Every structure is written in structure tokens, then in C-alpha cells.
Amino acid sequence: MTATNITLAPTRCEFDRALIENLDGYGPRYTSYPTADRFHDGFTERDYRHWLQQRQIGASAWPLSLYVHLPFCNTVCYYCACNKVITKDRSKADTYLDYVEKELALHAQTMGGGVREVAQLHFGGGTPTFLNDAQLTRLMAAIRQHFHLVTGGEFSIEIDPRKVTADTVRLLAELGFNRMSVGVQDFEPEVQQAVNRIQSEEETRLVIDTARACGFKSVSIDLIYGLPLQTEASVMRTVERVLAMDPDRLAIYNYAHLPHAFMPQRRINEAQLPSAKVKLDILQAVVGRLTDAGYVFIGMDHFAKPDDDLSVALKQGRLQRNFQGYSTHADHDLIGIGVSAIGKVGPTYSQNVRTLDEYYAALDADRLPTLRGMVLTEDDILRRNIIQRLMCQFALSKEAIEEVHAIDFAGYFAPELEKLAEYEAHGMLTMDKEWITVTPKGRFLIRTIAMVFDRHLREKQAQARYSRVI
């Protein structure tokens, strides 16, 4: 067997309730490794510029990924942990776009001034559709001034159906967007009231139906379990209403209640939160229903139709994972634009400053607004490769790792293999001389398995409190 051979774990999942209850704990979601709590302020704007320039040597033909953070919301959802600015004044977005345009220009200048290709674009927030039609048009024009969006690329935007008309959806299609993620969370009126997000089924369906009529390739719906007043029965009513909308992808996120870290969550009545047992009841019921409806379990909390690009990429071993979650594109350099945006360039991660004042001040001084980051060591890159393969392929070729990284797998990872042997005894994975393969019952605990290879966690150097695995 050569390192290019690949064997894939089964594309089905098995919800082993007892195993999950036994092993559930707290851990990273691994949208990156090392995780963002490892970033430090010793990585400066000068370092970031250096690596942007370095990546131009022989890399100009490689497409980029581009993430734009649009932080504004005109109301606050109490569960939200995103970096956001609550305001009803849309003129603040005009000022923000002035500086986003400057940051785009500084990136282009640092990367040599040529027009680089972009294969993946994502607008996140906040609420990207806080921007009005003219502002969205202006932003896309600024992006196209410095970057070329390639044919067949993945260009996505997060949508709040409460703030979007059918005309805006049609405009988004004209601007080049071909995927959208629609926030629902829950359709039950009592739950919506408890989290300050009132959203009707009708306005949600209007956005989705219009997107399909305009040729969007994929529509994803986001749900959250663990919100106040939720029960298994109430969430399943929402699931049935969502399934009637026939989304291409579904995500069912676990609500992490961290009021000490996120002030809006302090408005949630903790006494109304479902118990751990009820949360597992909800998840088990949702997983069973989505599986019965024909959706493929992609990983962690994501499901997709069998013919969706994510399902096809999973089956073919091409699935990737980045700061926006699962992706079908190769591991491109990622440029983060806007407050708090995170990027990945070569062997580095970087994050922008978190407040508007800091962001504006840096750009007024003609500096890229870098707050912190890190340069990965060889060990970090090795472990990132392993965690990526486990999270996205549910299988790992030891031989492939040995050939790429010039190590003896058994010797280098002796402590990790000892821990994995315990998980093998639980039926979560199988191991032989050549492969580590996650079983259907281990797939819901893939974060737990990946954590075995996280050296920073093992050395107790992590600086953040993570959400629960399930």
C-alpha cells in the first residue's frame, strides 16, 4: 500500500447513547489546530506582512479563500457568541466599508499588486445582510477590484431571513453568491421569545424559495439545541417544518451557555435551559429523523443530502475543514478581512483586532489590523494534518503521515496510541499497522478522538473554556 491509497470510514453514523454519556466532555471544534486560544501578541503585523509576501514566491497560481466579517446586527440574539455591534444606524456600515476597502487594498499591495484568484468567499457576522443593497454592491465591487472570483467557486453568505427581501436575494445572486446559510435556530414561539429572535416560517421559506429560483447551488439551515424551554417534542416540530423546506444541508449546533464570556447570554434564564439528559434526547431524536430523511452525517453537527458537494467530498476523501466549518475546497490560504477576522497564510494563523476603534486606528496608520497570531512548528503542522484527516475522512493512513512528515508513527505517537487503544476497546475506532479508522459509533465523538493528538491540551496549556463535545 502506498501513501496515496485511501480507505474511507463508513458514511453512516451510530448514536451510542451510553458511550456518549460516558465520554462527553469539553473540547475544541478544531476549525484550526492549534486552536485560536494559542494565538499570541508576539505575532505582529510585521510578521503577517512577511508571510503574505513569502507566499507570493511560486504561489501566485494558487487560489485564495476570503472571509469578510460584517459585525453589525440591529437586534441581539441572547444565545449569540459572535463578535458583533448592535445598532440600527446603517450609516455605520458605510464607515466600516471605507476601512474594509482600505484593508483589501493593503492586502493586494502586500501580495504584489496583482489580481489574485479567489475560489472560496464567505460573508459572516454579525448579520451580513444588515448591509443594504447598495452597500452589498459596493463591497462586492471592492472585492472584485483586487481579486478575481473564479468560475465554479464557492461564494456563500449568512442570511437572517428577518432582514432580507426577495429583491435582496435576487441581488445576491447577481453579485455572484451561489450558497447561503439561513439561521433558524428554532421555530417555537416560546423559545424565540426566550432568546429574543422572533422569526416566522413564512419569511424563512420566502428567502429559501427565492434563492432556489435564482439558481443558488446550496441552501443550508442552522438549528440550535439546548436553548431555553426546548423539549424533544418541541424541537422535533421545528425539524419537521425545516425538512418541509428541503434544505441541501442542515447543521444542529449545541448551545454553549457561557454567560461569563458572552454578556448577551446573561439575559437567558438558566432555569429554563434543558437538562443534559433532555439535550441528549433532543440530539438523538434529531439525528434519527435526519438519517431517516436520507441526509448523510458529514461530521460533528452537519448533515447534507447524498448528492450535495459535502457528501460527495466526504465519500471521495476530499472533505476539508477551516474556520467556516466543513468545505469542499482544497486547503487554500485564507485571508481574513474585518474586525476579529481570522486568516491562515502558509504555516501561520493571524487574527485582526476586535473593536471598531482599534480597526479604524490601524488602517488610518496604513497598518494591517493584526492583533495576534502564531507561526506553526513542524509538530503543529504534523498534528494539524492528523486532526484534519480524522475530522474530515474519519480514517488515517499511518504510512501517509510517515512519508509526508518523515517520522516513525508508532514511536512518535506512542502515548497517543495508548489512549486510542482505550477508545478502540469502546468500539469507537479500529487500528492496525497501517490505518486508524473511526467506526460509525465513534463519529459523534470525533472531537474526543481528535483531542488525543492535541499536544497543547495534553500539556494543559489551553487558555480557553471549550464547549461540550455533544
N, C-alpha and C positions, 0 to 999 in steps of 0.2 A: 504494500500500500504506500502511495506517495502522499506528500503533504497536501496535494491539490485535491485528493479524494475527499468527499464529504458525505457523512451519513446524517440524516436528519431525525430528530426525535419525532414521535407521533404527533400529528396535528390535532389530536383530541386532548381533552383535559378530564381530570377525575377529581371531584371535590371530596376529599377525605376529611370529614369534619373533625374527627378525633385528632388526626395528625395536625391540622391547622390550629386547633385549640391548644395542643401540646407545645407547638413550636412558634406560635405567633409572638412577635416582639416588635421592637422599634428598629428601623434601619433605613438607609438611603434608598432613593428611587433610581440611582445610577443613570441619570441623564448625562453624567460625566463621571470619570474617575481620573484622578482624585476628585472628591466631591467639593462643592463650592466653599464649604466651611474651611477648606485647606488653603484657599487663596490668601495672599498676604500683601501688605502695602509695600513690601520690598521690591515688588514687581511694579515698575513705574511706566509712565507714558513713554519715556525714552526706550525702555525695553520693548514695549509694544511696537513702537515705530521700527525698531531694529528688526524685529521678526517679520513685520509686514514687508519690509524691504528685502529681507533674506528670501522670502517666499517667491519673489519675482524671478529669482535665478532658476531658470528651467521650469518654472511653474505657471507661466503665463497662459498656457493652453488649458489648465485645469479650471473647470467652472467653480464658482463660489456658491455658498449658501449665504443668504442675507436675512437677518432678523431685525425688524423695526419695532421698538417698544413705544406704544402710544398710551400714556398713563392716565388719560382723563376719563372720568365717569361722572354722570350728573346725579347719581344716587349711589349709596353704599349698600352692598350686599353684606350682611353681617358675617357670613362664613368666609369672606374673601381674605386670602393671604398674599395677594399680589401687591406690587409697588404701584400705587395709584394716587391720583389727585382728584378730589371730589370738588366739582364746580359745575355751574350751569352757564358759565360765561365762555362761549365758543371762541371769543377773540383770543383767549389764552392759547388756543391751539394754533392760531396764526403766528403768535410769537414763538411758540415751540417749533413750528415748521421752519421759521427763519434759521434756527440753530441746527435743526436736523439737516437742512440743506448745506449748512456750513460743514457739519461733520462728514456728510457724504463727500463733499469736495476735498476735505483734508485727507480722507481715506484714499480717494482716487489719486491725489497728488503724491501721497506717500508710496503708493503702489506703482508709481512710474508714469502716471498721467494717461495711460491707455484705457480703453473701454474694456473692462473685464466681463466675461460671461457669468451669468447667474443662472444656476439650474434649479435653485430652490429659494423661494421668497416666502416669508411669513410675517404677517402683521399681528402682534399680540398686545396685551394691555393689562390693566385698564380695559377700556372699551374702544377698539379701533374705529367703530362706526359712531363714536362721539363726533368725529370729523364729519363735516357736511360734504356735500357732493363736490363743491369747488375745492375744498381742502384736500379731499382724497385725490382729485385730479391733479392738483398741484404737487402732491407728494409723489405720485407715480411718475410725473414728468421729471421731477428732480432725480429720481432713481434712474430713469432711462437716460438722463443726460450723462451719467457716469458709468452705467452698467448696461449690459445687453442681456435681456431676458431670453433665454434660448428656447427654441421651438421644442415642445414636449416637456418643458419644465413643470415643476410643481409649485404653484403660486397660490398660497392659502391665506385666509383671513378669519379671525374670530368674530362672530356675529352675536350681538344682543338683539333678538327679534323685537324687543320693545322699542327700539330706536331706529328701525330700518323700514323704509317703504319699498314697495315693489320696484319703483323707479331707481332707487339706490342699488338694489340687487342687479338690475339690468346694467347700471353704470359700472359696477364692479366687474361684470363680465366683459364689458367693452374695454376696461382698463387692463384686462389680462388675467384676472383671477379665475382659477378653474377649480378651486376647492374651498370649502368653508366648514368651519366648526361652529355649531349652533349650541349655545348654552341654554339648557332647560333646567337641570338640577332636580326639579320636582314639580308636578302639576297640581298637587293637592293645595287648595286654598289656605288651609290652616298652616301648612308647612311654609308656603310662600310668605304668609303674613309674619311668621316667626323669624324669617331670615331677611325680611324687607326686600323681597323680589317678587313682585306681582306680575305674572306673565300668563297670557291666555294661550290656549291651544290653537285658537284661530290665527293669531298673529304669528305664531311659530310656524304653522302649516303654510301660511302665505309666503314666508321667506323661503321655505324649502321648495315649495311648488314652483315659485318663480325662478329659483336657482336652477332647477332641472330644466325648465322651459328655456333657460338661457344657455344651456349646454355645460353647466358645471359637471366636472367628471366625478366628483365625490362630495357627499354631504355627510358630516359626522355630527352626532348628537352627544352632548355631555350630560351625565347624570351624577348625582352625589348621594351616597348612602351614609347614614349616621347623623342626619340633620334632626333638629328638634321636632317632636311629635310624629316622626315616621314610625310606621309599623310595617311588618311584612306585607299585610294586605294593602296598605295604602301605597307602598312603593310599587307593588305589582299592578295596581291600577294605572299608575304613571307609565310603567313599562308597556302595558298593552296599548296605551294611547300613542306612545312613541313608536312601537312596532307598526302601528297602522300608518305611520308616516314613511315607513320603508327606508330608513337611513342606510347608507352604504357601510358606515362604521358607527360603533357605539363605544363610549367609554363610561364606566361606572366607578367613580372615584370614592375613596374612603375619606370622609370628613375628618380632618385632624384638628381637634379643639385645643388651641394653644393661645389662650387669651393673654398670657403674659407677654407673648411676642407680637400679637396682632390685635390692636386696640378694638377694631370693629367687632371682634368675636366676644368682647366683654358684654355686648348687648344681647347675647344669646343666653337664654335661661337654661343653665346646666341641668336643672331638674327635669327638663323636657327632652334631654338627649336620650336616645335609645341605649339600652344596656349592651354590653359586649355580646351577650347571647342573642339579643334581638338583631344586632348588626350582622352576626353570622347567619341568622335565619334569613335576613334580607338578601345577603350576598348569595347564599346557597340557592334561594328561590330564583333570583335574577339569572344566575349562571345556568341553571337548569332550563329556564324559559328561553334564553337566548340560544342555547345549544339546540333545543327542540325546534326553534325557528330557523335553524340552519346556519347560524353565524359561527364563524371559526374563532376560537380563542387565540388571539395573537400573542398575548403575554401580559402579565400583571393585571391590568384592568381594562384592556382593549379587546374588542371583538370586531369582526368585519365579515362581509359576505364572501363566499368562496371565490368569486371572480374579482374581488377588489384587489387593487395593486398590493396592499399589505399582505393579504392572504397568499397571493401568488409569490411575492418576495419571500415570505416565510417558507413556503413549500420548496422554493428553489435555493434557499440558503443565502439570499441576498438582503435580508432584512437588516436595517441599521437602527441605531438609537442615538439621538442627540438631545439638545436642551429643549426641543419642542416635542420630544417623545419618539415614537417609532416612525421610521422614514424608509422610503424605497430607494433613496439615492445613496450613492457611494459616500465615503467619508470625506466630504469636501471641507476645505477651510470655511469657517463660519465667521462672518463679520456681524458684530452686534452694534446697532445704531439706536441712540436714545438713552434716557436715564435708566440706570441699572441693567442695561442690556449686557449679556454675556457673549463672548466670542471665543473661537478656538482657531488659532493660526499656528500651523506646524506643531511643534511639541509644547505649545503654550496655551493657557487659558487667560482670559482677561475679562474684567467687569468694569463697566462705567460707573461714575458717581451716581448717588441715589436720589439727590434732590435737584429740583429745577434750578435753584440758585447756584449750586456747585456746577451744574452742567453749563449754564449760561456763562459763568465766570471763566471756565476753562476755555470755551470756544471764543470768547471775547479776547482771550490772550493767545489765540491761534494755537491752542494745545488740544490734542485729542483728550477727551474727558475720562481717562483711565483712572480708576480708583485703586484697583488691586489685581492680582493675578498670580501666575506661577509658571515656571519652566519645569516640565516633567523630567524626572530622571529616567534612566533606562528601565529601572524596576517599575516605575509608574506606568510606562508605556507597555511593558510586558503584561502587567496586571490589568490595564485597561483593555488590552486585546482579549484577554481571557474573559473578563466580565462582559464585554460586548458580545462575544460569541455565545456565552451561556444565556444572556438575556434575549438574544435575537435568534439563535439557532437551536437552543436547548441541547446542544451537543458540542463537544470539544475534542479535537484531534490533538493528542499529546505530541504526536510526531510533527504536526504542522507548527506547533509552538516551538518545539526544539529546533526545527530547521530555520524558522524566521528569526529566533532570538538567540540561537547558539547556546542553549542550556541543556542540561540533563533534567528532564521534568521531575522524575522521581526524587532526585537529590535536592533540587531547588525548592520543591514544594512538599517536602516530607511532612511538616506539621499540618499543612492543608489537606493532604491526602488522608492523614489520620482522622481529621474531623469529618471529611467526606465519607469515610468508611462508616461513621455513625449514621449519617443520612442514608447511606446505602442500606443499612440494616432496617431503617424505617421504610424502605421501598421508594424513596424519593429520587433515586438515581441508580445507575449501574456503572460499574467501572471494570475495564480490562486493561491489558497492556497498552492498547492503542487509543481507547476512547473513554470519555466521561459522557454519559447520556442521561439527560433528565427524563424521568418517567412521567406519564400523564398525571399521577398524583403529586409529583414534585413541582409541576409547572406553576401552581398557585403560590408556591413558596420559593420561587426563583430568586427573589431578593435575599432570602435567608441563605440560599446556596452561594450566591454571588458574594455575600459578605465574608465567606470563608477566605476569599482571596484579597480582601481589603486590609492591607498592611497597616494603614492608618488607624483603623478601628481596633485591630489586634493590639497595637501599641498604645491604645487609649489616648490618641492624640486628637480625636474628633472634637470639634468645638461647637457643634450644633445639636439640638434635640430633634431627632428624626420622627417622622410619622410612623404609625404602626404598619407592619408589613401587610396585614389583612384588616 
